[in-house]
Amino acid sequence: MTGILYQFLIRGLGVSIRVAALFSVKARQWCAGRKDWLALMTKQRGAAPGPLVWFHCASLGEFEQGRPVIEAFRRDHPGHKILLSFFSPSGYEIRKNYQGADYIYYLPLDTKGNARRFLDIWKPQLAIFVKYEYWFNYIRAMEERGIPVVVVSAIFRPGQHFFRWYGRWSRRQLGKVSWFFVQNRDSLELLNGIDIQNASVSGDTRFDRVASISQRPQAFPQLQGLSGKTPVLVAGSTWPDDEDLLLHLFRNSGTEMHMLIAPHEITASGIDRLLREFGSTAVLFSSLRGLETFPRDKRVLIVDRIGRLSQLYQFATLAYVGGGFGKGIHNILEAATFGAPVFFGPAYRRFAEAVDLVERGGAFPVSDKQVLLQEVQNLLSEPAKLQQASRVCSSYVEDNKGGTEKIMASLKKFID
């Protein structure tokens, strides 16, 4: 990739999203959220000048990954303002009222002009990008201004274009990053292999985030009736392919079981489909308001509210995490931190935590509905095996905490 090609692709991305806005709600949100950004940012920043650090997250998952660092930074540097930006509506629309940042915006499209104007307004002392989103016009503009750029919880794989024969230009852009805090040694070795030495292994800050959730679980009085002898399977971030497996399990398990199903995308059509398939045994989360206990005649809770899933895993005897029959599984650590053995589809090998937990006996990949049925039946019929799998999951999270403090100790040199 060359610089000219990159500029062309960025412009093309902007055009394609505006065309998609004619048909897609998310694309319309992407466009609307960036309307008049220059005037809005200029006005808000002008009213409250002072030292500022910029955090950027692609979407909601990256925000949750970066959140421990944001909150630790607020704790350690209370005199600094925090700017938080998102690329995707699924991050901004859910966390636009997050109290841990002073300013929250969509990131303007990565053109040279936008990058220059954005930095003119905010003048960050430091920029912290989370995981793997690299906007090269912003990075180049910050290098020219002497603004350090740090990437936290970064992860790299051999197939990425940085490490292919055609990735020379992209590799040079990575060289403009001041420091990479990577998740594992494989990522460090890949960077070292392209002569990038400004990197260290700090681990994955998601472990710190999910551990903090399990230490301060949210109360759900209307769900307390689920705590008993009946096993509870919490299914998170599910897609239709996943929900077909869950329906088969529910109908054929031979075990009295409760299910909590939180779809990845909450749409009216998707919720209606689940209600039809599970029938009178299903109830919506939104309909439980005001109840003191879970209805005795219901077996399936369909979660039709965003932002509840990570806390609902506290009720899980077992967990199922969706995405494994598509591009890849979603966050399994939110379930593991509560000691819930995790099931997921076959597309999991790009995720180190999934591979680790499968090897340790805390997670179980399934290829079809019959395999899921058999695996769940086997685990529920052997209490000792279930308890061991639960211990594996919770211990795995506990053993991998601490990445945030490693990062914070090293960030001092950029702030000081």
C-alpha positions in Angstrom: 0.0 0.0 0.0 1.3 3.5 -0.8 0.4 6.8 0.6 -1.6 7.8 -2.5 -3.6 4.6 -2.4 -4.3 5.1 1.3 -5.7 8.6 0.7 -7.8 7.2 -2.1 -9.2 4.4 0.1 -10.0 6.7 2.9 -12.0 9.0 0.6 -13.7 5.9 -0.8 -14.6 4.8 2.7 -16.3 8.1 3.4 -18.3 7.9 0.1 -19.3 4.3 0.6 -20.6 5.0 4.1 -22.7 7.9 2.9 -24.2 5.7 0.2 -24.9 3.0 2.8 -26.6 5.6 5.0 -29.5 5.4 2.5 -30.2 1.9 3.7 -28.4 1.3 7.0 -29.3 2.8 10.5 -25.6 2.4 11.6 -24.3 4.2 8.6 -26.8 7.1 9.1 -25.6 7.3 12.7 -22.0 7.4 11.5 -22.8 10.3 9.2 -25.1 12.2 11.6 -22.6 11.9 14.5 -19.9 13.7 12.5 -22.1 16.6 11.3 -20.7 20.0 12.3 -17.9 18.3 14.2 -15.5 21.2 13.7 -17.7 23.8 15.2 -18.9 21.6 18.0 -15.4 20.6 19.1 -14.0 24.1 18.7 -16.7 25.5 21.0 -16.5 22.8 23.7 -12.7 22.8 23.8 -12.5 26.6 23.9 -14.6 26.7 27.0 -12.3 24.4 29.0 -8.6 24.6 27.9 -5.9 22.7 29.8 -3.7 19.6 29.5 -5.5 16.8 27.6 -5.0 13.2 26.7 -6.8 11.6 23.8 -8.1 8.0 23.9 -9.4 6.4 20.7 -11.5 3.2 20.5 -12.9 1.6 17.3 -16.1 0.4 18.9 -17.7 -0.9 22.2 -15.4 -3.9 22.6 -12.2 -1.8 22.3 -13.7 0.7 24.8 -14.3 -2.0 27.4 -10.7 -3.1 26.7 -9.4 0.4 27.2 -11.7 1.4 30.0 -9.3 0.2 32.8 -6.6 2.4 31.4 -8.9 5.4 31.0 -10.0 5.1 34.6 -6.5 4.5 35.9 -5.3 7.6 34.0 -8.1 9.6 35.6 -7.0 8.4 39.0 -3.3 9.1 38.5 -3.6 12.3 36.5 -6.7 14.2 37.8 -5.4 17.5 36.3 -5.7 16.3 32.7 -8.9 16.4 30.6 -9.8 13.2 28.8 -11.0 13.1 25.2 -12.6 9.9 24.1 -13.3 9.2 20.4 -15.0 6.3 18.6 -15.1 5.2 15.0 -18.2 3.1 15.1 -21.8 3.9 16.2 -21.9 0.7 18.3 -19.3 2.3 20.6 -20.3 5.9 20.5 -24.1 5.5 20.8 -23.8 3.2 23.8 -21.0 5.1 25.7 -21.7 8.7 24.7 -22.7 9.5 28.3 -19.7 7.7 29.9 -18.7 9.7 33.0 -15.0 8.8 32.8 -14.3 11.2 29.9 -14.6 15.0 29.6 -15.4 15.0 25.9 -16.8 12.1 23.8 -17.0 12.4 20.0 -17.0 10.4 16.8 -13.6 10.5 15.2 -13.7 12.5 12.0 -12.7 10.6 8.9 -8.9 10.1 8.6 -8.1 12.7 5.9 -5.0 14.9 6.1 -7.2 18.0 6.6 -9.4 16.5 9.2 -6.3 15.3 11.2 -4.8 18.7 11.1 -8.0 20.5 12.2 -8.7 17.9 14.9 -5.3 18.3 16.5 -5.4 22.1 16.2 -8.5 22.0 18.4 -7.6 19.5 21.0 -3.8 19.7 21.2 -3.4 16.4 23.1 -0.3 15.8 25.2 -0.6 12.1 24.4 -2.7 9.9 22.2 -3.7 6.4 23.3 -5.2 4.0 20.7 -6.8 0.7 21.8 -5.9 -2.6 20.3 -5.6 -2.4 16.5 -7.1 0.6 14.8 -4.5 2.6 12.9 -5.4 5.9 11.2 -2.2 6.9 9.5 -3.0 10.5 8.7 -3.7 11.2 12.4 -0.5 9.3 13.4 1.6 11.1 10.9 0.2 14.5 12.0 1.0 13.7 15.6 4.5 12.6 14.8 5.1 16.0 13.0 3.8 17.8 16.1 5.8 15.8 18.5 2.7 14.2 20.2 3.5 10.7 21.4 1.2 7.9 20.2 0.8 4.8 22.2 -1.2 1.6 21.4 -2.5 -0.5 24.3 -3.5 -4.1 24.3 -2.2 -4.3 20.7 -2.2 -7.7 19.0 -0.6 -8.7 15.7 -0.9 -11.8 13.5 1.4 -13.0 10.7 -1.4 -12.6 8.1 -1.8 -8.9 8.6 -0.6 -6.6 5.7 2.1 -5.2 7.9 4.0 -8.4 7.6 3.4 -9.2 3.9 5.5 -8.4 0.9 3.2 -5.6 -0.1 3.2 -4.0 3.4 6.3 -1.8 3.2 4.4 1.5 3.4 2.2 0.4 6.2 5.3 -0.8 8.2 6.8 2.6 7.9 3.6 4.1 9.3 3.8 1.7 12.3 7.2 3.0 12.9 5.7 6.4 13.8 4.0 5.0 16.9 5.9 5.9 20.0 5.2 2.6 21.9 3.2 -0.6 21.6 2.0 -2.4 24.7 1.2 -5.8 23.2 -0.9 -8.6 24.5 1.6 -11.5 24.0 5.1 -12.4 23.0 4.1 -13.5 19.5 3.0 -9.9 18.7 6.3 -8.6 20.1 8.3 -10.9 18.0 6.3 -9.9 14.9 7.1 -6.2 15.5 10.7 -7.0 16.2 10.9 -8.9 13.0 10.0 -5.7 11.0 12.6 -3.7 13.0 10.1 -2.1 15.5 11.7 -2.3 18.9 9.6 0.3 20.8 7.3 -2.4 22.2 6.8 -4.4 25.4 4.4 -7.2 26.5 1.9 -5.9 29.0 -0.9 -8.4 28.6 -4.6 -7.8 27.8 -6.4 -5.1 29.8 -9.7 -6.9 29.2 -8.7 -9.2 32.1 -8.6 -6.2 34.4 -12.0 -5.0 33.1 -13.9 -8.2 33.5 -12.3 -8.9 36.9 -13.6 -5.5 38.1 -17.1 -6.4 36.9 -17.2 -9.7 38.8 -15.9 -8.0 42.0 -18.8 -5.5 41.9 -21.8 -7.3 40.4 -24.9 -5.4 39.7 -28.1 -6.4 41.5 -31.0 -7.8 39.5 -33.7 -8.4 42.1 -36.2 -9.7 39.4 -33.7 -12.4 38.5 -33.0 -13.8 41.9 -35.4 -16.6 41.4 -33.0 -18.0 38.9 -30.5 -18.9 41.7 -31.4 -22.4 42.7 -31.0 -26.0 41.6 -32.0 -25.4 38.0 -28.9 -24.8 35.8 -28.8 -21.5 33.9 -27.2 -21.0 30.5 -26.4 -17.4 29.6 -26.0 -16.9 25.9 -24.3 -13.7 24.9 -23.8 -11.8 21.6 -25.7 -14.4 19.7 -26.5 -14.5 15.9 -29.3 -16.5 14.3 -26.9 -19.5 13.6 -26.1 -19.6 17.3 -29.8 -19.2 18.3 -30.7 -22.3 16.2 -28.3 -24.3 18.3 -29.7 -22.9 21.5 -33.3 -23.7 20.5 -32.4 -27.3 19.7 -30.6 -27.6 23.1 -33.6 -26.1 24.9 -36.0 -28.5 23.3 -33.9 -31.7 23.6 -31.6 -31.4 26.7 -33.8 -33.5 28.9 -32.8 -31.2 31.8 -34.9 -28.5 33.3 -32.9 -25.4 32.4 -33.2 -21.6 32.2 -31.7 -19.7 29.4 -30.8 -16.0 29.2 -30.3 -15.0 25.5 -28.7 -11.6 24.7 -28.6 -11.1 20.9 -25.6 -9.3 19.4 -27.9 -7.0 17.5 -31.1 -6.1 19.1 -33.7 -5.6 16.4 -37.5 -5.8 16.5 -37.5 -8.6 13.9 -34.8 -10.6 15.7 -36.6 -10.3 19.1 -39.9 -11.3 17.5 -38.3 -14.3 15.9 -36.9 -15.5 19.3 -40.3 -15.0 21.0 -42.0 -17.1 18.3 -39.5 -19.9 18.4 -39.3 -20.2 22.2 -43.1 -19.6 22.6 -44.9 -19.0 25.8 -41.9 -20.1 27.9 -40.1 -16.9 26.9 -40.2 -13.4 28.5 -38.5 -10.1 27.6 -36.1 -8.5 30.0 -37.8 -5.2 29.5 -41.1 -6.7 30.8 -39.6 -7.6 34.2 -39.4 -4.1 35.5 -41.1 -3.9 38.9 -41.1 -7.6 39.5 -39.5 -9.0 42.7 -38.7 -12.4 41.3 -38.4 -14.2 38.0 -41.8 -15.6 36.8 -42.1 -19.3 37.7 -43.8 -20.2 34.4 -41.0 -18.8 32.3 -37.8 -20.6 31.2 -36.2 -18.2 28.7 -35.3 -14.6 29.2 -34.7 -12.6 26.0 -32.5 -9.6 26.8 -33.8 -6.7 24.7 -31.7 -4.0 26.4 -28.1 -3.0 25.6 -25.4 -3.0 28.2 -26.7 -5.7 30.5 -24.8 -8.8 29.2 -21.5 -8.5 31.1 -23.4 -8.4 34.4 -25.9 -11.2 33.6 -23.1 -13.8 33.4 -23.2 -13.8 37.2 -26.2 -16.1 36.9 -24.6 -18.5 34.6 -24.0 -22.1 35.3 -22.8 -22.4 31.7 -22.3 -19.8 29.0 -22.5 -19.7 25.3 -20.8 -16.9 23.3 -21.9 -16.2 19.8 -20.1 -15.4 16.6 -18.3 -18.7 16.2 -20.3 -19.6 13.1 -19.3 -16.3 11.5 -16.2 -14.1 11.5 -15.2 -15.1 15.1 -16.4 -15.3 18.6 -17.2 -12.4 20.8 -15.9 -11.7 24.3 -15.7 -14.9 26.4 -13.8 -13.4 29.3 -17.0 -11.7 30.6 -18.4 -15.2 31.2 -15.1 -16.8 32.4 -14.6 -14.2 35.2 -17.8 -15.5 36.8 -16.5 -19.1 36.6 -18.9 -20.0 33.8 -17.6 -22.7 31.4 -18.0 -21.4 27.9 -19.3 -22.9 24.7 -18.8 -21.4 21.2 -18.7 -22.2 17.5 -15.7 -23.3 15.5 -14.3 -19.9 14.5 -12.3 -19.3 17.7 -8.6 -20.0 16.9 -7.7 -16.3 16.3 -8.5 -15.6 20.0 -5.8 -16.6 22.4 -8.0 -16.7 25.4 -10.4 -19.1 23.7 -7.5 -21.4 22.6 -6.0 -21.3 26.2 -9.3 -22.1 27.8 -10.0 -25.0 25.4 -6.6 -26.4 26.2 -7.2 -26.1 29.9 -10.7 -27.6 29.9 -12.7 -24.4 30.7 -14.1 -23.9 27.2 -15.7 -26.2 24.6 -16.0 -25.5 20.9 -19.0 -27.0 19.1 -19.5 -27.7 15.4 -23.2 -28.2 15.3 -26.4 -28.4 17.4 -25.9 -32.1 18.3 -22.4 -31.5 19.6 -23.6 -28.7 21.7 -26.4 -30.9 23.1 -23.9 -33.7 24.0 -21.3 -31.4 25.5 -23.8 -29.6 27.7 -25.4 -32.9 28.8 -21.9 -34.4 29.6 -20.9 -31.4 31.7 -24.2 -31.1 33.7 -24.2 -34.9 34.4 -20.7 -34.7 36.0 -20.7 -32.2 38.8 -17.0 -32.7 39.5 -16.1 -31.9 35.9 -18.4 -28.9 35.9 -16.7 -27.5 39.0 -13.3 -28.0 37.6 -14.2 -26.2 34.4 -15.6 -23.4 36.5 -12.4 -23.1 38.5 -10.3 -23.1 35.3 -12.2 -20.1 34.0 -12.1 -17.9 37.0 -8.5 -18.8 37.8 -7.5 -18.0 34.2 -8.9 -14.4 34.5 -7.3 -13.9 37.9 -3.9 -15.1 36.7 -3.8 -12.7 33.8 -4.8 -9.5 35.5 -2.3 -6.6 35.9 -1.8 -5.3 32.4 -3.3 -1.9 33.3 -0.8 -1.1 36.0 2.1 -2.2 33.8 0.9 0.3 31.2 0.4 3.1 33.7 3.8 2.7 35.1 5.3 3.2 31.6 3.0 6.0 30.5 4.6 8.3 33.1 7.5 9.0 30.8 5.2 10.4 28.1 3.2 12.5 30.5 6.2 13.8 32.5 
